[in-house]
Amino acid sequence: MRFGRGSDVGFVERYASTLEEVAVCCAAAKRDVKEVRVVAVSKTVGMEAVANAIEANAHDFGENRPDSLVEKASHFPEENWHFIGNIQSRRIPDIVRYATLVHSLYQRHHVAKFDAAAAALDKVQDVLLEVNVSGEASKSGLAPADVASMLAFCEDFSHVRVRGLMTMAPQGDTKVARRCFEDLARLQRELKTTLTPDRAAVFNELSMGMSEDWREAIAAGATIVRIGRALFDDTFEKDPYPGEDTTR
């Protein structure tokens, strides 16, 4: 199946504007702009919108449902696909086959399943540990005090590589979000001191910040920001996978 690629002027302008603002935020934080990746969260758009985004030079995309990940990543295999949704054990083989980076690992029983699925594909699966920094009951993830033991647990699995941490801040208050992001960055620095040099060298990702608070995230040290609505605002489509998780 082919998907026509046309010029989505709205996306092109929003993406270019976002990259310019990322550069400004990095300069203000005395950071190299090359340290920050923008993941275009494509979970609510279809194939044509993704094709247009690729034409606009976007190459990192975020999906929160396995079926959508499989469909889009199989058609656009050269792009980087980030899985940002809740993990279902039975879908882990699909996630491993198509995801470049999994942002939402926090349950121990999933680690062995990721390891086995990755081993079957002769792959090392890069993952981030999801941390519930804010302590909100509505959010999933590890408590900050439990991250060190989870990190140590993952070291026993040769086909799972922990690249860093991910969090979602409370919505509606960018000052609270900034504190949340700073706490995650501090936790990452503390954990790196406990790792072997080889492990510490790859434990360098901080996925934090979405459409409303990514600027605060960059100021706090984010290396990945996940932006959906601010990029795809006029191309949202009816949910094609209503039976799957839609929490992210």
N, C-alpha and C positions, 0 to 999 in steps of 0.2 A: 504494500500500500504506500502511495506517495502522498506527501502533504505539501501543498503549494506554499512557497515562501514568498511573501510579499513584504512590503515595507510597512511595519507598524510604527508610524511616526511617533505616536504617544509613548510606546515603550522605549524607542530609541532615545527620545528626549529625556525621559525619566531616568533611564539607566545612565546616560552620559552625565546628567545632573547629579545623580547619586554618587558616581565615581569622583566627580569634581569635589563634592562635599566631603567624601571620605578622605581625599587628599588634604583638604583644609583641616579636618579634624586631626589627622595624623600629624600635620605640621604643628598644630597647636599643642599637641601632646608630645612633641619632639620625637616622633616615631617615623620610621620609614614606611611609606605607603605600601611597599611590597610585602609588608608583614600582615596585611589585612586582605582577606578574601570576602567578596560579596557573594553569598549564596542566594540565587533568585528562587524563592519558594514558589514552585510551580504547581502546588497541590490542587489548586482550584481552577487551573486553566487546561486547555486541551492541547493537542499536538501542534496545531497551527501556531498557537501562541508561543510554544517552546521553539518551534522552527524559526519564528521571527526573532525571538530572543537570541538564538544562536547567530543569526544574521547580524545582530547588533553587537556581537562579540561577547555575549555571556556564555560561560562554559561550566558553571557550577550551579546545579539545580537541586532543590530540596523537595522531597516527597514524604508524606506521612502514612501512606497506605500501600501495602505490598502490590496490589493489582495495578495501581497507577504507576508505581515504580517499574514493574516488569514491562508494562506496555510502552512507557516512554523511553526507558533505558535500552530496551531491545531495538527500538527504532533509531535511537541516537547514541550508539555505544561508545562514541569517541568522547563524549562529555563526562564530566565528573558528577556522579549522582550521590546525594547525601540522603540517608534515611533518617528522618527526624520524628517519627511517630512511635507510639507505643508498640512494643515488640510482642508478637504472638509466637509461641514456640513452634507451631506447625508451619509458620511462614518463614522461619529463619533460613532454610535453604534458598528460597527465592531472594531474600534480602542479601545474602552473601553472594549470590551469583551476580547481582547487579549493582550493589552499593559500593562506592569508593570508600565512604566513611559512614559509620553508624554513630549517631549522636546521642542515643538514648538507652545505653546499657546501664542497668543498675541492679538487676536481679541475678544472684549467683547461679541459679539453675539454668539460666540462659547461656552462661559462658561456655560450658561444655558443649552445648548444642552449636554455638557459633564455631567453636574449635573443630568439631567433627565435620560440619558443613564446609568449612574452609579447607580442611585437610583433603576432603574428597575432590576439591577443585584445585588442589596444589597451590593454595593461596594463603596469604596471611591477611586476616581481616583487621583493618584499622577501625578502632572504636574510640568513643569518648564516654567517660562515666558521667551519667546525669546526676546532678547534685541539687537537692531541694534546699537552696541556701536560705530562702525566706521562711521555711517551715510551714508554708501554707498547706492545709489539709487537702485542698483541691489539686495540688501538684504532686507528681510522682518524683522519684529520685531518692538518692541516698542522703541521709543526714550527714552534714559535714564531718561529724566525729567518726562516721563509719567508712569514709572514703579510703583511708590508709589501709584498712584490713581488706577491702575489696580490691585495691590495687595489688596488694601482696598475693591475694588469691589468684588473680589473673596471670601472675607471673609463671604459674605452673602450666600454662597452656601455650604451646609453641605456635599455634596458628591464630592467636588473638594478640593484637598489639595495641596497648592503650596509648593513645596519642595525646590525651589531655582530658579536659573537663567541659561540661556543658551545663548551663542553667537557664531558667526563665525567671525574670523578675516580676514582681507584682505589677499589675497594670495601673495606670492612672496617675502615677507620681514619679517623675523622672529623678527626683532627689533620692527617693527610696531605691529606685532601680540602680542608681549610681553606687550606693552603698552595697547593694547586693552584688554587683559586679566586682567591686573592689574586694569584697570578702572572698569571692571565688578566686580572684587573681592571687590574693594572699595565700589561700589554701594551696594553690598550685605551686607557688614558690616554696612553701614549707615542705610539700611532698617531694619536690625535686631533690631536696637535700638528703632524702632517705634512699634514693635510688642509686643503682650502679651507674657509672658514667654512660654506658651504652643505652640504658633505659632512660636516663635523664635527657639524653640528647634528642630523643623522639617524643618526649612528654612535653610538647611545646604548644599545644593548641588550646585555645579558650574560645568556645562557641557560646556567644552571649550577645544579646541585643537583637531586637526585631524592629519592625517598621517605626514604632513610636519611640524607641529608646536606644537605637544603635549608636547614636552619637555619644551618649554617656558610656556605652560599652567600649567604644574605641578609646575614649579617654582613660578608661580603667584597664586597658590592655587586651581587649578582644583581638583574636586573630581571625575569627570567622563571625560575620554578622549575617543574620537570616532575614531577608527582606522579601515580603510577598506583596501585600496590599499596595505599598508605595510604588512598586514597579508595575504590577499587573492590574492596576485599579479598574481600567475599563474593559478588561478581557476576562473577568471572572465568569465562570460558566456554572450551570446546574451540576451539582455533585453527581458524577457518573458512577460512584461506588458507594451508594447510600448505606450499604450493610457493613461497611468497614469503619474503623476508628477515625474520628474526625477531630481529635482533641488538640491538634497542633496546627 
